[in-house]
Each structure stands twice: as structure tokens, then as C-alpha cells.
Amino acid sequence: YQRRVREAVVSTQSTGDDAVKRPISAIKPGSFAYFARGKNIAPGQKDGIADSGAKRQKLSKYDQHLKKFQYTEALDSVLETRQNAEVVVSVLQELFRRDAMKSVLSGRNEQTLAPILSFIVRNVTDPKHCTVLVDVAHILTDLYSSVLGMSPAIDNLFERLRRRLQWEIKAQEQYMKLQGAMECIFSASGLE
């Protein structure tokens, strides 16, 4: 390929029949001929061709809001589009990473707080999302513990979250007991 380029001849002035031709090694950097030096050479079989007609993928609404630092709108849009749990948790992780979680969760009314709480109640026991959602639930209880009792819908969601977490703690305790018993059996039989 390089030999073919070196041997190529580039037309530097195209004024009809008087086109000046010189080898590519004689073209000076900074001139138009240097800029256009490979324009007339057809690509080889091993050369890659860039697809200039490819359209850019449009960002989702929550990505657009994150890009504009509109964190509250980003969280609301990802929750209202009913994305899968991985997408919502990744937005929550990004808000934690940007230290914006407390400001995003504060100052919410019943209509904007209910989707967050219901999402947490649904997914808090999933091991993939447990750590992030427990942190979000902790921030929510710190922010809204003083206003509990004013809205029955929000109180119901907090109660469901409490019961779900209690159930998960009991299940984890049972798993730990079972694991301890299995370790005793394995160590006694010498199967470690």
C-alpha cells in the first residue's frame, strides 16, 4: 500500500491541459495538494471505509437530562418510562457518583415520591440492586421521616418497604444459620 501511495501522482493544478503533475513525495506540507494527496487513489481490499451516512443514535430522555445536569428530571423520566430495573439503578448510581442524590430526593410531593418508593419496594430484595436501593431508602427515610403520617399513600409505601426489609433480614439470618450448619457438617466429615 505504501509503495502504491509513493508511486502515485497527484494533480496539484487542474487548469485544463496544463495540469502540473509531480510525485507525492515532492508535495510540501501545508499546501492544498498535501491535504488532497489521497483523494484520487481508490481504497484497496484491506483498507477500511468509514460509513459517513450512519445516523447518530438519539439519546434517551433521561440521558439528555443528565447531560444538562437536570438530575430531578432525569430520575423522574427514567421512572415514568418504566425502564427495566438495571437502567433505573444505573441512573441512581450516576446520581450518587455526581453527589446529587440528596438534592434529587428532597423537596418532593406525594405524586413524585410515590414512584421512587414503589420502585424501591419492588426491587430492594434483588441482590444486584440491593446496595444502591438500600442507600436510596436510607436517604428517603432521613428526609421524610418527619412528615410521615400526613399522606396515607406514602405511609403505606414506607410500611411495605419496612415489611419487605424485615422479611429479607429474616431470610438472610436463616441462610446464615444454614451455611453455618453446612460448614459444621463439612468440617466434621473432612470435605472442606
N, C-alpha and C positions, 0 to 999 in steps of 0.2 A: 504494500500500500504506500509506504513512504517513498519507494523508488518511483512509483507512478505519479505521486504528487510532485517530486523533484523534477521529473521529466515534463510535467505539464506546462503548458504555455498559456499565459493569461493575457488577454487583451486589455491594455491599460487605457487606450483611447480608441473609441469606436467612432471615427469620423469617416464613415464610408469605406472607400478602398484603401485609405491611408492608415489603417489600423496598425499601431505600433505593438509588436509582439516581442516579449523578452522572457527568459526563463524565470520561474517562480523564485529562485534564489536571488535574483537581481532586484526584486521589489523591495523598496525601502519601507520599514515600519512607520506607521503614521499616515501613510497615503491611502487614498481610496482603493487603489489596486491591492494594497496589502489587506485591507478589510474584506474585499470581494474575491480573494485569491482562490477559494474553493467552490465558487458558485457554479461554475460550468462543468465540474467534474461529477460524473454520475457515481452514486454510492455503490460500493462493492457488496458482495454477498455477505461478508462478515460485518459490515457496517450497520449500526443501529440507526433507525429512523424514528425521530420523535413525532408523536401524534399531536399536531398543533390544533386539531379540531376537537380535542377532548374537552368536554364541559367540566367546569369545576362543580364539585358536589356542594349543594346548598347546605349550610349549617342548620341544625335544628334550632327551634326557638330558644330552648334553654342554653344552648351553646352561644347563640347570639347575645343573650342577656349576660352570660358570664364574660364574654368578650368585652362588653360595655360596662362591666363591673356593677351590674344591676342584679345583686345577689338575691334579693327577696323575690323579684320577678322570675329569676331562673328557677328557684325552688318551687314556686307556685306553678310555673309552666310545666316542669317535669312531673309534678304530681297530678296535674289536671289532664295530661295527655295519656295517663295510665300506662306509662312505660313499665318494662319489666323491672324487677327489684334491683338488678345489677346496675342499671342506668341511674336509678334514683339514689342508690347508695354511693355510686361514683360521684354524683353531684354533691352529696353530703360530704364525702371525703374531700372534694375540692374546696368546699366552703370551710372545712376545718383547716385545710392546708393554707388557705388565704386568711385565716383568723377572722372570719366573718360570721361564724355560726351564731354567736350570741346576739349580734345585731340583727341577723336574719330572723331569728326566732322571737325576738322581743317585739312588743307592740302589736301583737296580732289580736284580731277579734275572733268570735266563735266560728265564723264561716271560714276563715283562713287557717285556724288552728286545728279544726276537725280533720282535714285531710292528712296532715302530718301525723297526728296521733293515731288515726286509723291505720296508716301505713306501718307505723311502728308496732302497733298491736298485732298486725298480720304477720310481720316478718321478724320480730325480735328473737324468736327461737331458732331461726335459721343460723347454723354455725358460721356460714360465710359472711353474714352481715351483723352478727351479734355484737361485736365490739363497737362498731360505729353507731348502731342503733341504741345501744345502752348509753353511750355517751350523749347522744341527742336527747334521750329520755331523761337523763340526769339534768341536762341544761333546762329542759322544759319544766321539770318539777321544781327546780330552783327559781325559775322565772314566774311560774304561775301557781305556786303553792298558796300564795296569799289571796288569790281570787277564786279558789275552789269553793264551791257551794253557790256560786252566782249563776252558773249555767248548767242545767241538768244534762245536756248532751255532752259537754266537756267532762263533767263529773263522771258520767257513765264510761267515757273512754279512758279516763285515768284509772277507774276501778277495774276495767277489763285489762288494762296494762298491768296493774298490781297483781291480779289473779294469774295472768299469764306468766309473769315473772316468778311468782311463788311456785307455780306448777313446775316451771323449768328448774328452779333451785332444788325442789324435792326430787325431780328426776335425776339431776346431776349427783345429788347425795346418794341415791340408790345405785347409780353407775359406779361411783367411787367405792361403795361398800362391796359391790360385786367384783370390782377389779382387785380390791384388797383380798377378798376370799380366793379369787383365782390365783393370785400371787402366792398365797399360803399353800394352796394345793400343788402348784407347780414347784415350789421350793422343797416341799416335803417329798415329792416324787422324783426330784432331781432333773426336771425337764427345762430348766432355765436356759 
